[in-house]
Amino acid sequence: MAGISIQNVYKNYGALNVLKEFSLEIEDGEFVVLVGPSGCGKSTMLKILAGLEPASGGKILIGDKDVTDLAPGDRDIAMVFQNYALYPHLTVGQNIGFGLKMRGTPKDELDRRVQAAAKILAVDHLLDRRPKALSGGQRQRVALGRAIVREPRAFLMDEPLSNLDAKLRVHTRAEISALHKRIGVTTVYVTHDQIEAMTMADRVVIMRDGVIQQIADPDTLFTKPVNLFVAGFIGSPGMNFLRAKASGGMVRMFGTEVPAPAAVADGDVIVGIRPEHLSLGKGKASFSVKPTLVESLGSEKYVYFDPGEHALDAAMRDEERGKGLIARLAHAGPIKDGEVLRLCFDPAELHLFDVTTQKAIS
């Protein structure tokens, strides 16, 4: 096992700069997730780390070894891909042990390591089957087994759960997390799913347009996002944003003034509040809304409503979400169409962002 040091790595395709001065220190045994929207550069960074793509500049160390210009086979890493990449004509056991066989590992040692990996992943009863006889989750465990038997210095995982259905994805990510805790190998994991990132990672690296936006543990990302993008990306549903006025240490929103949670200059600000921090109730920090849509998930309801005069300008808005706001209400009971609701919030839960820079005000 070993730590990984990525120093000022960038990648150009002609005039197109897809990865910009990426630097990251990963500790030995740490589970780090690279996450962001499609095209942000996360998979490119993983390919550079694996040696599948050359970097245009920068330096990569695994342990104390400079691997920047080494071939993939000389980096002592193991990759798990999105599409499993199993050989259909080989059995599960042969697939798991294929890499060891190609390296000339003695048969007794090969069999021992295959059996040990298969037992860890609960596929030891499937060793004589071929991939076509396995479920999607079993195939992914076999792909993990093939990586484990290598006993590499680091695991690199490229969206390994993308091909699984929602229920199996939840189960398999728990298995991968438990596996990491058991074997403790340094792991770099790429995904576009922020829920995967938040539930699995020791630290999360959020990327956008080839640039790191924030590196932090999941709790810090949720409670202290550094800018509007991170705040909106983390959380499900994402954070609500609206334009408000700050004056004398107070913020005026939804027709009422509440104390600002941070020192802020007078003028326009962007206020963020998470859907789960809105609840039914009355009080000074409360307002009335008429829902435009109510989605029931059984244990909770998503109530959509119009921000009215507080709507953000289009340039500040995530177009995929539009301008509507969401309240995530637990144990709300039945809500009738057209019913006026009174929502309240704790001003301490608000997040403030600069209108111009979109950076958090703290």
N, C-alpha and C positions, 0 to 999 in steps of 0.2 A: 504494500500500500504506500501511497505517497500523496503529498499535497501538489497542487497545480498553480503555477504562476503564469498569468497571461499579461504581457507587458506591451501596451500601446500597439496592439494589433489592429491593422486596418486592411480593407479589401476593396480593390477597384476592378471593375470590368470596363476597360476603356476609360471613358470620361465619367462613368457612373460609379459613385462612391457608395457602396452598400453597407460598409462597416467602418465606423469612424473612431479611431483611437480607443479601442476596447481594452480596458485594464481591469483585472480581477485576481485577487488572491484567494485560493480555495485551500482550506486546511485539510490535513490528512484525516480521512474518514468522514468528511462533511458531505452532506447531500444538498447540492445547489441546483436550483431550477432557473432556466432562462425562459422567460415568458414575454409575450407581446403579440400584437396583431400580425396577420400575414404580411410578409415583406419587411419585417422589422430587422432582419439580419441574424436571428437566433440560430436557425439551422445552418447558415453560412459559418457562423462562429464554431458550431459543433463540428462541422466538416473540416475546418482548419485545424481544430484541436486534434481530430482523428488523423489528420494527414491526407484526407481525401481531396482537399483543396489547398493550394499554396497561399500563404498570406502575401499581401503586397508589401507589408512591412510589419515590424514588431518582433516580439520574441516570446516563445513558449517554453516553460520548464515543467517537467514532471519529476517531482522530487528535486534532486540537484542536477538533473540531466537536461541539457538543452536539446529539445526535440524539434525545433523549428523547421529544420530541413530534412528530418528523417522520414523514411517511408512508413506507412501505417503499421506494417509488421514489426518494425523496430521500436515502436513506442510503448509496447507492453500495456496496451489498453484493449478493452473488449467492448464492442458495440451491440446494442439491441435496436433493431429497426422497427418501423411502423408495420411493415408487411411480413414479419416473422422470418422470411428468407430461409425456410426449411427445404431440405432436399426431399422431394416426394417419393423417391425410390428407396430411401433409407428408413430404417426403423427409428423410433424415438431415441433409443440408446445410441444408435449409430450417428444420429444427428447431433446429440449432445457431445459425443466424443470425437466428432469429425476433426475439429481443429487440433486436438491432441494427437490423433493418428497421423495427421499431416506433419506434425513436428517430430514424429518418431518416438513418441512416448511408449515405454514398455507396456505390454498388454495388461499385466497385473496392476500396474499403477493406473492405467487408463480405466480399467473396469472399476477400480476402487473409487476413483474420482467421479466417474459417471454415476455410480450407485449413490454416493454421498450427495451429489447435487440433486439427483432425482428424488431422494428422500426429503431433502430440505423443501423442495417444491411440490411434494405430494404427487409426483408422476411416476414413482418407482413401480407401480402396478401397470404402467402403460409402455414399458420399455420395448416390448416386441411389436407394438402397433406402428402403423405408418401414419403420417400427418393427415391423410384424408379421413381417417377414422377418429380424429380428435375434434373437440369443440374449439371455438376461437380462443377461449381462455386457456385451454390446455396447450394449444399451439404456442401461445405467448409464453407460458411457463417453460416449455421446451426451449424456446429461443433464449430465455433467461438462463436456463440450465447450461446451454452451450457457452454462454458468457462466464458463468460461475466457475466451470471446470478449468478454465484458463488460469484461474487465480491471478488475475491481472492487477496492475497497480491502480487502475481506475476503470470505472464503467462509464460509457457514454450512451445515453438513451435518447433516441430521436422519435418523439411522439409515439411511444410503444402501445398506447391504449386507444389510439384513434379509430381502429377498425372494430372495436368491441361495442356491443350495445350498452345502453346507459347503466343498467343494473350490474352487468358484468364488469363494466369499467370501475364502478365504485368498489366492487369486491377485489379486483385485481390491483388497484392502486393501494389498497390496504395491505395486500400481500407483498407488494414491492417495498412498502415502508417497513413492514415487519422484517423482510429479508435484509434490508439495509442495516437495520438495528442489530440483526444477528451476525452478519459477516463483516460489517463496518468498512466496506471498501469505498473510497472516494468516488462520488457519483455526480456526474453532470447530466441533467435531464432537461430536454427541450419539450415545450408544449405551448399551445395557444390557449389552453383552458386555465383560467385563473383559479378555478376551484382545485384542480390538480396541484397547481403551484402552492396554494395556501395550505393544503392539507398534508403535503408530502415533504416540503422543503425545510431545511435548517435555515437557509437564506434564499431569498428570491431576488433575481436580477430582472427588473422590468425594462424592456427595450422599446424604442420607437424610432423608426427611420434610421436604423444603424447606430443609434446613440443610447447609452445607458441613461435611464431616467432616475432610477433609485435602486440601491442595494440594501436590503434590510431583512430582518426576520418577519414572518407573516403578521404578527401582532403589531409591529411598528408600522408596516405598510398600511394596515387598516386604520390605525389610530392617528398616524402622523404622516400622511402622504405629502411629498414635497411640492407637488404641483397639481394642476387641474387634471392632467392626463392620468396620472397615477391614481388620484382620488376617484375618477370615473371608471377606471379599468378594474380596480379591486372592489369586490363586493358584488353580491347577486340578490336583487337587482342593484345596479350601480348607483352611486351617490347622486342625489338631486342637486341641481345648481340653479340659482336664480340671482338676478341683479338686485342689489339693495343699496341703501344710503347709510353711510357712517357719519356720526356727528357726536362729538363730546364723549367718546367712549361707548356710545350706544349704536345699535344697528336697527334701522327701521325696515321692517319686512312684514308682509301680510297685514298691513294696517296697524301694526303695533311696534313699540320700541322695546328692545331687549338688550341686556349688557353684552358687549362684544367679548368673545372668549380670548382675545389677544389685543395688544396695543395696535391701534389702527388710525391712520390719518383720516381726517374728514374727507368725504367724497364718495364716489361710487366704488363698490366692492362686489366681488362675486361671493355669494354665500353657498356653502355646501352643507347638506344634511342627509344622512343616510336614511333610506326608507324605514328601517327598523327602529329608528329613533323618533319616529312619529307615532303617536298613539291616540286613541279616542279619549277625550276628556276636555275639561274646561279649566281656565286659569288665565293669568296675564299673558303667558306665551302660548296663545291658542288662536285659532282662526277657523272660519267656516268654509267648507268646500262642497261643491256638488259634483260627485264622481262622474267622469265620462265613461268609465269602464270599471267593472269589478271582476277580478279573477279569483275563484275559490280553489285553494289547494288542500282543502280539508282542515288542517290544523291552523292555517293562516289564510289571509286574503290580501291580494294586491289591489289597492285602490288607486286608480289613475285619475288625475285632476289637472285642470288648466292653471298655469301660474299667472295668467292674466298680464298685468302691467309689469310683472317681475321677470318676464321671459328674457332669456339671454339673446344677444344678437346672433345671427346665423354663424358668424365667424368663430364664435366661442362655443358653439353647440356641437355635440356629437350627433351627426345627421341620422345615424342609425337609431338613436333614441328619440329624436325629435325634441319638441319643446315641453312635452308633458312631464309632470312630476308623479312620483309613486309613493304611496304609504304602504308599508308592509305590516299588517295588523294581525296580531296573534289573538285567538279566542275572541274574535269580534262579534260573533253571532251573525244572524242573517242581516244583510244590507239590501234594502229595496232599491230598484231603479229610480233615479231621480231624488233619492233621499239626501237631505242636507246633513252633513256630518261636521262635528266639531273636533278638530285635531289639535293636539298640543305637543310641545317639545321642550326639552331642557336646553336653554341657551348655551350651557357649557359643552353640549355635544356639537355645536356648530363649527364649521371650518371656514376660514376666510382666505380668499385668494385675490391677488392683485389683478385688476382688470387688464392692464397692459402686458405684464410679464407672465401672468397666469401662475405665478409661484405662490406657495403658501405664505400667509402672513403669520408669523409666530413671535 
